[in-house]
């Protein structure tokens, strides 16, 4: 993940948390213009300590923040939880023994991507 992506994700979770740049800056005990400078000038990154504060104040988790597709995190987590509740034999069958089922999942995913675009 590069600098631009980290800054973009900070803005994403801030907006989702319905916080202004100034409110988030104050909540993490930084200069009132800190988040504005971070998001607009993009000339620095927060320290790890500050980033973790930002994530917490915005109601997120490090796992979600660094997930490969932050917008899909909740849905992917839900799917994962449902699959993990299946008996292990069924999970093994899905993953190892049924290429047709995996092909169906891939086909469904491709159709959903086309619908979104």
C-alpha positions as CSV (number, residue, x, y, z in Angstrom):
1,X,0.0,0.0,0.0
2,X,1.5,3.3,-1.0
3,X,1.3,6.7,0.6
4,X,-1.6,7.9,-1.6
5,X,-3.7,4.8,-0.7
6,X,-3.1,5.3,3.0
7,X,-4.1,9.0,2.8
8,X,-7.2,8.0,0.7
9,X,-8.2,5.4,3.3
10,X,-7.9,7.9,6.1
11,X,-10.3,10.2,4.3
12,X,-12.6,7.3,3.6
13,X,-12.9,6.2,7.2
14,X,-13.2,9.8,8.4
15,X,-16.1,10.6,6.1
16,X,-17.7,7.3,6.9
17,X,-17.4,8.2,10.6
18,X,-19.0,11.6,9.8
19,X,-16.1,13.5,11.2
20,X,-14.8,16.8,9.8
21,X,-11.1,17.1,9.3
22,X,-10.9,19.5,12.2
23,X,-13.0,17.2,14.5
24,X,-10.7,14.3,13.7
25,X,-7.6,16.4,14.3
26,X,-8.9,17.5,17.7
27,X,-9.9,13.9,18.6
28,X,-6.4,12.6,18.0
29,X,-5.0,15.6,19.9
30,X,-3.2,17.1,16.9
31,X,-3.1,20.6,15.4
32,X,-6.7,21.5,14.2
33,X,-5.4,21.6,10.6
34,X,-3.4,18.3,10.8
35,X,-5.9,16.1,8.9
36,X,-6.6,18.8,6.3
37,X,-2.9,19.1,5.5
38,X,-2.6,15.3,5.4
39,X,-5.5,14.8,3.1
40,X,-5.0,17.9,0.9
41,X,-1.3,18.4,0.6
42,X,-0.4,14.7,0.8
43,X,3.2,15.6,1.7
44,X,3.6,13.4,4.8
45,X,2.3,10.3,6.5
46,X,1.2,10.1,10.1
47,X,3.3,8.0,12.5
48,X,2.1,4.6,13.3
49,X,0.9,5.8,16.7
50,X,-1.2,8.6,15.1
51,X,-2.5,6.3,12.4
52,X,-3.7,3.8,15.0
53,X,-5.5,6.7,16.8
54,X,-7.1,7.8,13.6
55,X,-8.3,4.3,12.9
56,X,-9.7,3.9,16.4
57,X,-11.4,7.4,16.5
58,X,-13.1,6.6,13.2
59,X,-14.5,3.4,14.5
60,X,-12.4,1.1,12.3
61,X,-9.8,-1.5,13.0
62,X,-6.3,-2.0,11.7
63,X,-7.5,-5.2,10.0
64,X,-10.2,-3.3,8.1
65,X,-8.0,-0.3,7.3
66,X,-5.3,-2.5,5.7
67,X,-7.7,-5.0,4.0
68,X,-7.1,-5.2,0.3
69,X,-10.6,-3.7,-0.5
70,X,-11.7,-1.6,2.4
71,X,-15.2,-0.9,0.9
72,X,-15.9,-4.6,0.7
73,X,-14.5,-5.5,4.1
74,X,-17.8,-6.0,6.0
75,X,-19.4,-8.1,3.2
76,X,-16.3,-10.2,2.8
77,X,-16.1,-10.7,6.6
78,X,-19.8,-11.8,6.6
79,X,-19.2,-14.3,3.8
80,X,-16.1,-15.6,5.6
81,X,-18.0,-16.0,8.8
82,X,-20.8,-17.9,7.0
83,X,-18.4,-20.2,5.3
84,X,-16.5,-20.8,8.5
85,X,-19.7,-21.9,10.1
86,X,-20.0,-24.8,7.6
87,X,-18.7,-28.2,8.7
88,X,-15.1,-28.6,7.7
89,X,-15.9,-31.4,5.3
90,X,-18.1,-29.0,3.3
91,X,-15.5,-26.3,3.3
92,X,-12.9,-28.8,2.1
93,X,-15.3,-30.0,-0.7
94,X,-15.9,-26.4,-1.8
95,X,-12.2,-25.6,-1.9
96,X,-10.6,-28.8,-3.0
97,X,-13.1,-31.1,-4.7
98,X,-15.5,-29.1,-6.7
99,X,-13.9,-27.0,-9.4
100,X,-17.4,-26.5,-10.9
101,X,-18.5,-24.8,-7.7
102,X,-15.5,-22.6,-7.7
103,X,-16.1,-21.8,-11.4
104,X,-19.6,-20.8,-10.5
105,X,-18.4,-18.4,-7.7
106,X,-16.0,-16.9,-10.3
107,X,-18.7,-16.5,-12.9
108,X,-21.0,-14.9,-10.3
109,X,-18.3,-12.5,-9.3
110,X,-17.6,-11.5,-12.9
111,X,-21.3,-10.8,-13.5
112,X,-21.4,-8.7,-10.3
113,X,-18.4,-6.7,-11.4
114,X,-20.0,-6.1,-14.8
115,X,-23.2,-4.9,-13.2
116,X,-21.3,-2.5,-10.9
117,X,-19.5,-1.0,-13.9
